[in-house]
Amino acid sequence: MKRKDLIYSLFKKQSRVSYSAAEISELLQLDRANVSSDLNKLVKEELLSKSSSRPVVFFLNADRDPAADKSEVSLLDSFQKENRSLRTAIDQAKSAILYPPHGMHTLIFGETGVGKSMFASIMHQFALEAGRLHETAPFVVFNCADYANNPQLLLGQLFGVKKGAYTGAVEQKGLIEKADGGILFLDEVHRLTPEGQEMLFTFIDGGMYRRLGESENERTAQVLILAATTEDPVSSLLGTFKRRMPMFITLPPLRERSSEERLLLIKRFFTDESIRLGKEISVSTNTIRALLFYPCSSNIGQLKADIQLTCAKAYADYVTDKKQSIHIRSSDLNWYIKEGLFIEKKTKHTLIQMNEQYTFSPTESYSVQSQPSFDHSIYEHIDMKYEELKNRDIDQSELAMLMDHNIQSLFKQYLKQTIQQMSKDNLQKILSAEIVKVSEKIIHLAEKRLNRTFDEKVFVGLSLHLQTLMQRLESHKSIYHPNLTAIREQYRDQFNVAIESMRLVEDTFSITIPFDEVAFLTMFFVVDSDETPSFQTAVFVLAHGNGIAREMAAVTNHLLGNEDVTGIDMPLHESPEEFLQRVKREMQPLNHCTGLLLLIDMGSLAFIGEMIETEFSIPVKVIPMVSTAHVIEASRKASLGYHLDELYEDVKNLTPFYMQTQKEKQSNSKTLKSVILTACLTGEGSAIALKNILENYLHFNSEIIEILPISIFNRKEMQKMLTNISKERSILCVVCNFEIALPYRTIHVQDILNMKEIKTIQELITHEETYIKMADALQQTLTIDDAGEVITIVRNVLNDLQLQTNTYLNHESLMGIVLHISCMLDRLRKNQPFVKYPDKDAKINEHYLLYLKIRKALNKIEEAYQIAIPNDEVCFIMDFLLKNESSAKTNKTSV
């Protein structure tokens, strides 16, 4: 038996659900590298699946694993069919449940209303279906917010109470005991105090606990913990707690999910209400449209509640005989839901067609009665795209560029789709003989004039287009092409043939056709849907956080009408090695590529380029500090066949600032320059001009401070960019020509031109240079080898603390507290004694909320330097903030 077959036979024995490569290597006494290679081959052959977690485990595919032998499909699999954007989350959920021996503790992250509680309950159901839990295994839910600030009650709720543990205490089982053998779901886990999180450590580590009041009797329980949070786990949970939750699942908000998924949710919720009421519910097209597009800030929870309320109102009208049936029209909706109709008109989405009537039955699935609409034409698509871009206030030259590419892409797709739908032989069954005949004449004319041959798909597409043209003229609809002049200049020969073709149509049917139609006809003689560029450069967007890269890729693919850009996000909890493996997996299907352009949000991801280039033997170029404008330009030119080097130079020139890559950081000092940012919505040229003005008026050390003009797409894009820059640079201030709420000092360009704020910026520069001198002094007087790095992390912590407490200190106070914490850190790292704070317990109790916020902020320092900051030091820091609170709130300053 071959080695691969031997490994596969181990899974088919079904003695266990899953194995890691190391376990199989030990069981079968095989080389681990060979085992890993064979396991991945079995995955490619779709005989096995593997988890996306660490360590990687392998298990039989759904149609071959023990759970799939049941006649029913698992609830998770059914859930995935209607929620394709949750595919990664569902794969992670399966891995967490199946991980030997008893599953993997999991943290579920997402905004309010995305369905975290429901997702946790589905994970419990999957565990039952897969046989990982007994059929009677409990699913216990606990909302941490209920006991967030009462550690004693929390302890009693989680672990139970011994009779007499405190006055009036009776014996009480805890949630751990109730969940024994099953799952404990901790909702809003971020509401637990650090003490509350620490209470769980001993149990998570060893499965052992004591009831409140017990000192000797140690109990055990086998409980899988699922926790949910709406807050960033990096800043809201202790690092020691996060490390005990190895699986991290992110559920996207409703706005990041596709319209198709949202439509399925709407239909399911209406069906649920029909079953609840036991009555048929009919819903108008406009009602569905409004629900599909209205801003649903509280996600799926709000969508479901709004549908329930709408159905309740309609049912009330039915039982009071105001209506003969339960029928919902858009006029029955709340005003904020009706806003969706205006949004839908702007996007001109075609997911729902006019004249459809949805009917939901308690005994049958929903049905749709519709009347077909013929006018799904090139005209409509171009109108939609033009309106969409125009509404985004895009510069006219950029709009023309995007429209040019969109029109070419549209014609390629149109020709490809029409040839799939029908052939030349079938045209006369649906089109008049005159249209087919005139189309043949036009193709013959074009072949003769342009000295080339057109295949059947061009003929079919042209015929259908002429049919739509005739209907459009009959219904007196306008014909307008936004790029008429550009097409005339770019394709002169084809344009002249199109003029002759249009006259041929006019003579045949005795009609007058608007001149803009020539531009549409021209494209039939320009575009070849089978044309492939000689160079095929792939474009990847890599970004830290959740959703940034995916959103940039999605916006670009939507605007350009293709799927060419791949966006991959790196959650903050994920290690670089894990992220690299995910990028490699995304690269696997791209063997045909002649190059790869990586657009990254900061230089720390640049290392991936070298590794991809080595492993896949293709050239890779990296551009740091990506924005949506860069991605659009990269995708547009890559699709036109630009060579990687040309593409890199063109896209790089869009970036008026240069962030150091990983290689350059290694060769320079660890401390990056602080920055003053200049930004303009009117274009990058204005930002560069503003930089030049500042350089003329300000005095600064260019080795310490840099003025960077940033190119932005819109205000939302700017906030994302600033977040990325702030991860590696200290932002002194932002100079811009628009109002925007930022956690940084913002100065309007008008106050620069009239010299009002030049002095203010010069003071910021002076303070920044003082911090550098402070680092030098600490390095010499306290022998801190990494003083610059220490001050940087202390300043970041204080920035976070000011935001959390809404207390902004002046520069003098900030420098004092930076110096204090830096010296404190030096003492603790050397295990030197610290000063005791008098009556610290009373201080903490009096300002407990402030104490928690300081503790949370200082956790970054504790994790970075592996120290424990005593409460005495926390109290001294509290004094700093409380002393300056009244005066500092009027003088907002960033460290």
N, C-alpha and C positions, 0 to 999 in steps of 0.2 A: 504494500500500500504506500502511495506517495505521501510525503510529509504533510502536504496541504490537506489531503483527504483524511489523514489521521487526525489532524487538528479539527477538521469539520465534524468528524465522527464523534469527537468528544462533546461537542455542543448538542448533537442529535440524541445523545444518551439522555439528555435533559436531567442529569443529576443536579445541575445547578442552572440558574438562569443566565448568569454572565461570568466571564473570566477576563482577567487582564493578561497581557503578554507574559509578564513575569510569572504568573500563576501557571499558565500553560507550559512555559519553559521548564518549571520545576516539576510539574506533574508528569510530563512526557520525556523529561531529560533531554531537551533539545536546546540548541543554541538560541538565545533570546533574539538576536538580530534576525535570524532566519524565521523564527516564529512571528516576529513583527511584520516581516515582509509577506509571509503567507496570509496573515490575518488581513492585511490591507488588500491583498489580491481577492480574498473572499468577500470583502466589502465591495470592491469594484464589480465583482460578479453578482452582487446583490443577494448573496447567500447569508451574509452577516451585516449587522449595523454596528456602529460604534458611538460611544458617548462623546459629547463635546467638552466634558469636564476632565479634571486631572485627579488621579491617574485615569487614563483612557481604559474603558472596559468594552468588551465586545459581546454581542448577544445575537441570537437568531433573528432574522428579519420577521416582520409582523406576521407574514403568512406561513412562517415556519416555527415561531416560538410557541411555548406552551400556552400563553394567553390567547394566541390567535387560533388555536385548535378549537376554541369554543365557537359556537355558531354565530354569536353576536360579535360585532366589531366593538372594540373598547370605546368607552365614552371619550377618552382623549383623542382617539383617531377620528371619531365623528365630529368632535369639537374642532379639529384641525381643518376639516373640509370646508367649514364656514368661516374659518379664521386663519387664512393663509399667512397673514403677517405674523402670526404667533408660532410659526413652524419651529423656529429656533427655541423659543421658550418651551414648547411642548416636548421637543427632543431633550432639552435639559431636564424637564420634569420627569420624563421616563427614566433618564439616567439616574436622577436622584432617588427615585423609588426603587429601581432595580439594583442599585449599588450594594454589593455585599459588605457585611452580612445582613445589616438591618436598615439599609438606606442611608441617605446623606442629608444632614441638616441643611435647610434651604432658606435663603432670604429672598423674598419677592418684593421688587421695587416697582413703583408706578404712581402716577398721579391719583388723586381722589376720583373714584368712580370708574377706574379702568377694569375692575373686576378681579381684584386680588383675592378677595374672600371666596368668590366662586371658583377661581383657578385652584385655590388650595383644596376646596372640597372635591374638585374633579381629580386632583392628584390622589386624594384619599380613595375615591372610587376606583381609580386605575390600580392602586395598590391591592384593593380587594379582588378586582378582575384578574390581575396577574398572579394572584396567589401569594403575594408578598406579605399580606396581613390576613388574619383569620376573618371569616365573614362577619363575625360579631365585633370586630375591632372598632373601638370608639374613635370619634372625631370630635375633639373638645376645642371649643373656641373661647379665647380670652382676650378682651380688649384692655391693653396695657394702660390706656389713658384713664381708666377708672380708678387706678391706684398709683398713678405716676409719682405722686409726691408723698406717699405714705408707705415707707419701706416695711413697717411692721405688718400692716394689713396685706401688703403684697406678698410677704413671706408666708403668711397664713393661707392666702388664696392659692399660691403655687404649691406649697409643700404640706399644707395641713396644719392643724393646731392640736397640741396635747391638752387634755383636760386640766384646767388649773394653771395653764401657762401664764395667764394674767388674770386679773380680777374679773370674774364672771365668764371666763373662757370655758367652752364646752368642747368635747372631742369633735374634730372636724377633718374630713378627708380633703386633701388638696387636689388641685387639677392634675398634677403629675401622677398621682395615684389613680385618679379617674381615667386618665389617658393611657394607663399601662397597657402595652400590647397594641397601641394604636398611634394616633397623631394628635399632637397639641399644636393648635394654630394660635400664634401670638400676633394679634392685629395691633397696628400702630406701635410697633416695638420701639420706635424712636422716642416715645413718650416715657420710657423707662429711664429713671435716673441712673447714673453710673453705678450706684450701689445696687439698684435693681438688676442691672445687667450682670454684675458680679455674682449675685445670688444664684444665677443659672450656671456659672462656670463649673462648679464642682460636679453638678449633676450631668452636664453635657460631657465632661471629661471622663467620668467614671460610672455614670448611671446610678449614683448613690445619693441619698438625701436624708434629712431628718425633719420631722415635724417641728413646728415652733414650740419650744419648751422642752424638747427631748435633748438629752446630752449623751446618751449611750446607745440607744436603740437605732442602728443604722439600717435604713430601708433601701430597697432596690426597685427599679422599674425600667422597662424597655419602652422608650417613647421616642418617636421621630418628631423633631421640632420643625415646624414651618413658621416663619416670621414674615410680617409684611410691614412696609414703611413707605410713606410718601416723601420722606426727606432723603437728601443725599447721604447714603450710609457712611461715606468718608468723613463727613463733618458731624453727623448726628449720633454715631455709635462708637463705642470704644473699639480701638484696634484689636484688643484682646477678645472682644465679643465677635467682631467680624471674622477673625481667624477661625472661630469655632463654627462658622456657618459657611462651609466651603463651596456650596452651590449658590450662585447669584443669578436670579432670573429677572429680567426687565420686561414689563408689559407696556407696550407703546400706548400713548394716548389716542383717543378717537381721531384726532386731526391728522395723525400720521398713518392711519390705516386707509386702505383704498376705498373708493366710493362703492365698489362692488361689495366689499365686506359690510360697509355700513348699511347698504340696501338689504343684505341678508339679515342683519340684526333687526332692522325695522320690520321686515316681514315676519321674523320669528316672534317679535314682541306682540305684533298684532294677532298672530296665530294663538299665542299664549292667552291673550285677552279674550279671544273668541272662545277658547276652551273654558276659561274661567266663567264667562257669562253664559255659556251654553247656547250662544246665538251666532248667526252669521253676521259678519261685519264687512261692509263695502266701503272702500276708501278711494277718493278721487286721485287723479294723477297729480294735481297741484299739491295735494296734501303730502304725497310721497316725496315730491320734489322739495317742498319746504323742509321736511324732516331730514332729507338727505344733505341739505346744504346749510342749514342754520347753524350759527356758532353755538356749539354744545360744550361749554367750558368745563362742566363737571362730568364729561365723558359718558360712558355707557350707562352709568347709573342715572344721569339726568335724562338721557334719551329714553330709557325705559320708563322713568317716572312721567315724562311728558306724554308719552303714548298712553300710559295707563290713565292719566288725568283726562286726556282727550276722549278716550273710549268711555270713561265714566260719565262725562258730560253728554255724549251722544246717547248712551244707554238711558240716562235720566230723561232726555227728550222722548225716547221711545216708550218708556213705561208710563209717561204722563200724556201720551198720545199726541205730542207735538209733531212727531215723525212716525211714519208708517213702518219704518225699518231703522236699523242702526247703520246710518250712512254718515260718513264724515267728509266734509268739504273743507277747503282751505280757510273759508270764512269762520269755521268753528275753532281755529287754532288761536293760541295766545299770540300777542303781537310780536314777541321776540322770535317765535318760530316762523312767522310769516316773512321775516327778514330773509329767510333762506331762498324765497322766490326771487328776490332782487339779486342775491349772490349768484343764483343759478343762471339768471339772464346775462350776467357779466361773463360767466365762464362758458355759457352756451354748451353745457355738457349734454351728451347724447345718450347717456345710460338709460334714461327713461324717455319713451316716445310719447308724443301727443296722442290724445284720445284713448289712452289706456284706462281701464277700470279694474282695480284690485278687489278681489273678494276673498275673505278669510273665513274658513268654516271650522267648527269644533270637531268635525269628523274627517275632514279631508285637508290636504295641504292647500295653500293659497293658489288661486288661479288668476290669470290675466286675460282679459278680453281686449284686443287691440285692433285698430284699423291700420293697415300698412300705409306708410308714408314713402313716396318715391324719391323725394328731393333730398337724398343724402349725397350731395355732390361736392366736387372740388370747390365750387363757389362758397359753399357753406363753411368748409374747413378753413379756407383762406380768410374769409371774413372773421371767423372766430379767432384765429391766430393773430390777425392784425389788431382786432379790438383788444385782445388780451395784452399784447405787447404795448399798445398805445396807453392802456389804463395803468401800466406800470411806470409811466413817465420816463421811458427810455429815450436816450438821445437819438435824434433822427438818423444819424449815420449808423449807429449800432442797430437801430430798428431795421434799417434797410438790409444790413448784413444778415441779421437773424431771419428776416423774411425770405431773403434769397436762398438761404440754406433750407428753410422750412418748405419752400415751394418745391425745390428739387426733391427733398425727401418725400414730400406728399405725393408727387407724381410717380416716384418709384413704387411707393406703397400702393397707389391706386392701380397702376398697371399690373402689379403682381396679384392684387386681389381680384381684379376683373377677370384675368385669365383663369383663376381658380374657380370662379363662379360660373363661367360659361365660355363656350367656344364660338368660333365664327359660324359654324353650322347651325347653332341654336339662336343666333341673333334675330333672324327673320321671324322667329316665333313670337318675339316680344317687341320688335321694332318694325317700323314701316319699311317697305322695300325702298322708298326714296332715300331714307337716311342711310341704309346699308350701301346703296348705290353711290351716293355722294361721298361717303367715307372711302370707298374703293378709289374713286377719282382723286381724292385728296392724297391718299397714300401713294398712288401712282405718280402724281405731280411732285410730291416731296422727294420720292426716290430719284426721279429724273433730275430735279433741280439741285439736290444735295449730293447726288452720286453715292448713295448708300441704300441699303436694304432694311426695311422695317419688318419685324416679325409679327406674328398673329396677335400678340398681346397689345401692341400699339393700335392695331386696327380695331380690336374689340373695345379697348378703352376709349378711343376716339369716337366710335359709334355711340356708345352709351353717353358720352359727354355731349354729343350733338343732340341726343334725345332730351337731355336735361336742359340744354340751351333753349330748345324750342318751347319746352314747358315753362321755362322761366320767362321768356318773352311773352307768352300767352297770358301769364298771370301778372304781367307788368312789374316784375321784380327787377331791381337794378342790377347792372353788371359792372363791377368796379375791381380793378386790379391795382394794389398799392405799389407795385414795382414795375409799372409799365415802362417808364423811361430807362430804368436800369437794364431790363430785359432787351429793350430795343438796341441799346449800346453794346451789350455783351454778346448778343446772338444775332448779328445783323442779317446773315444769310437765312437763318431759320425764320427770323421775323418777317422778311420779305415774302417767303413762301407762305407764311401764315396769313399775310394780307391777301395774297391770291386765293388762298383756301377760303377765307371769309367771303370774298366776292363770289366765289363759286356757290357757297351756301345761300347767299342772298339772291343770286340769280335763280337758283333751283326752286326756292320756296317763296320768291317775290316778297322778301322782308328786308328790313333795315336792322343791322346789328351794331350795337355800340362798339366804338373802336377799341375799348379795353379788352374785348374778347380776343383780339389778336395776341395779346400776351399769354392767354390761356392756351390757345392753339399752338403757339411757338414751343411751349414746353413739351408737347407730344413729339416734336422733332429733335429735341435736345436730350431728353433723359433716356437712358438705357438702364432698365431695372436690374440687368444682370452685370452691369459694369462693376468691377472691383478694383480698388486702388492698388498700385504696384507695391506700396508700403502699407502695412497694417499695424498701426501703433495703438496699443491698449492704453486706456486712461483710468487710473485708480485714484480715488480720494481717500486719504487716511487721516483720521482726526481723533483726538482724545474726547472722552465723554460719551453720552448716549444720544444718537440721532443726528449729530451735526453732519458727518460725512454722508450718511444715507439721504439726508434732506437735500444737500447740495447736488448729489447725483440725481435724485428724483426730480428736482426742479429743472436741471439741465436736460435730462432725458425727455421731460414733458415739453419743455420749450422747443427742443430741436426735433421732437417726434421720433426718437429712437431709444434704444436701450444700451448704448455704447459705454456709458460710464458706470463703473462699479464703486460704490461707497462702502467703506468698512470702518466701523467705529471701534475704538478701544476703550471699554469701560475702565474707570479709574482703579477698579479692584483687580483688573487682569494684568498678569505679568507680561513683560515684553516677549518672552519665549512663547507663551500661549498665543499672543496676538500674531507673532510671526507665523506660527503654524496655520492660523486661520487664513492669513494672507496667501500662504502657499497653496492652500486648498482652493481658494478662489482662482488662483493662477492655473490650476491643472487643466481646465478645458481650453486654455488659450494657447495651444501649441502652434497655431498658425501665425502668431504675432511676430513681427520683425523688430519690435521694440516696446518698452513700457515706460510711460511717463507717470511718475508718482507725484501727486499734489498733496502736501502734508501741512498740518496746521502749526507745526513747530519743528525745529531742528532735531529734537530728540528722537524723532521717528526716522531720521535719515539713514540710520544703520540698516534698515530693512532693504534699501535699494541695493547695497553691496551684496547682501546675502541672496537676494532674488537673482541678481546678475550672475553670481557664481553658480547657484544651483540649477537655474534654468538655461544658462548659457545664452542669454539674450541681453542686448544693451539696455541699461536702465538710466534714466535721468530723473533727478529729484528737484522739485521747486518747493521751498518752504513758504509758509504763510499764505495759504490758499484762501480765495474768496470765490463766490459763485461766478463772478465775472471771468475769473481765470478758468474755471471748469468749463464754462460755456465756450470760451475761445478754444480751449484745448480739444474739446469734443468736436467742435465744428471743423477744425482744421485736420484732426485725425481722420474724420470721415471722408475728407477730401483727398486723403492719401499723402499727407505731409510726411516726410522722413522725420525720424525721432529728433535728430539734431536741429532741423528747421523748426519743428514744433516747439522744442525746448526754448530756442532763442526767442521765438515770437511771443510765447506765453510769459517767459521770464521778463520780457520788456514791459509787460503790463504791470509789473511789480516795481513801484518806484522806491521801494526800500528793500534792504537785504538783511535777512536774518541768518546768523551763523549756523552752519550745519554741524553735525556731530563731530566730524573730523576736525573742523576749525576750532571747536570748543576745546577739544583735547589738546590742541597745540597752544591755546591761549589760557589766560587765567580763568578761574572758576567763576569770578564775579562778572556778570554781564553788565553792559552799560545801562544806566537808567535812561528813560526816553521821554521826550516831549512829542506828542503826536499832533499832526495837522491833518484835518480831514475836511473834504468838501463833497457834497452830493452832486455838484455840477460837473465833476470830473477830476481826474488825477492831476491835470495841469494846474488847477487852482491850488491844490494841496501843496504841490512842489513850489509854486510861487510864494505861498505863505511860509514855507520853510526858509526860503531865501531871505524873506523880510526879517524873520526872527534871527537868522544868523548874522544879519547886519547890525541888529540892535542889542543882542545879548552877548555877554562875556561868559564863556564856560570852557572847561577842559574837555576836549573832544574824546579823550581816552576814558572819561567817566560818564559823560552824558552825550546823547545823540538825539537829533531832531529827525523824526521819521514821518514823511508824508504817507498816508495810507489811502489806497484805492478801495472804495466801498460801493456796494450795489444798492443798498438801502439802509435805513436806520437799524432794522433788525439785524442785518448782516454786520453792521458796525459793532453792535453789542457782543455778538459772538466772537468777532475778531479781537476785541479788547480783552475778552475773557481769556482767549488763547495767548495773547501777548503777555498778559499779567502773570501767567504761570511761569514765565522765564525772565521777565523784565519788571523793574519798578517803574510805574507810570507816574510821572510828576504831574502832568496835566494834559488836557486835550483841548486844542484850539480848533474850532469848527465854525461853519457859517449857518448853523441851525440849532434849535433848542432840542436837547435830549437829556433824559434823566439818567445820570451815570454815577457810580460810586467813586468818581474821580473829580478833581477840580476841573471844571469846564470853563473856557473863556471864549467869548464870541469874537469873531474875526474883526468886527467893527471896533472893539475895544483895543485891538492891536493896532489898527490903522490910525486911531486917534491917540495912541500912546498911553491910554489909561492903565492898561494892565501889564505893560512891559516891566515896570518895577516889581509887580507881584511875581512874575515868572522869574525875574532875576533873584528874588528872595528864595524862591523854591530851589533854584540851582545852588545858591549858597548853602542852604540847609542840606542838600544832597551831598555836596562836597564835604560838609561837616561830618556826615556819617562815615565817609571814606576815611577821614582823618581819625575818627573815633576807632575804627577798626585797626588802623595802624597803631594807635596808642594802646589798645587792649592787647594787641599781639606782642607788644614790647613789655608792657608793665605786668600783665597777667600771664604771659607766656601761653596765650591761646593760639595754637597753630592755625586754626581755621576761623579767625575772628571775622573775616568778611562774610563767610558762610553763616556764622552764628548770628550776626547782625541782620542778615537778609531774612533768615527764618523767623527771628524775633519780630522784625517789622511786619512780615506777612501775618503773623499771629495777632499782632496789635491791630492791623487793618481789619481782620475778621472780627476781633473783639469790639472795635468801635461800631462796626455795622450791626452786630448783634445787640449791643446795648444802646444804640442810637446816641452815643456819647462821643463827641469829636473834640480831641484835645489840641491845644495849640502846639506849635513846633517845639517850644522850650520844654513843655511838659512831656511831649513825646520823646524827646532826646533823653530826658531824665529817666523815664521808665525803660527805654531801650537799654540804657547804660545799666540800670538796676538789674534787669532780667539777665543781661549778658553776664554780669558779675555773679549773679545767683547761679546761673548755669555752670559757670567755671567752678564755683565752690562744690556744687553737687557732683560734678563729674570727677572731682578730686576727693570726694567723700569727706569734705571738711565740715565742721559743725556749722549750723545755721542759727540765726537769732530767733528766739522764741517770741511769739506774738502774745501779748497779755490778753486773757479772756477771749481766745479765738472762737470758742464755741458760741458765745453770745453774739459775736460779730457775724458768724455764719448764719445763725438763726434769724438775725435781724435783716440780713440782706441775702436770703437763701437763693432767690432767683438769679441775682448777680453772681453769686458764688458758683452756681451751676454753669452759667455762661462762660465765666473765666476758666473753670475746670475744663469745659469742652474745648475752648480755644487752646489752652496749654497742652492738651493731649497731643498736638502735633509735635511739640518740643519733646515731650516724654517719649514718643515713639521714635523720633529722629535720633535721639541720643541715649535711649535705653536708660532713662532715669525716672525716679518718682519724685514729683514736686510736692513737698509737705504743705499742709493746710496753712501753716504759719506764713509761708511765702505768698500763698494766695491772698491772705488777709492784707498783707502789705500792698499788693497790687490793687486790691479793692479800695484801699485808702487813696491811692493815686487817682483812681477814677472818680470816687465820691468827692474828693477834694476839688477836682477841676470840673465837675459836672455842670454846675450852674453857669460858669463863664464859657466853658468850651462849646456848649451847644450852639452858641452864636458864631462860632469860628470854625467851621467844618474844614478839616485838613486831612489829607492822605499822607501816610508815613512814607 
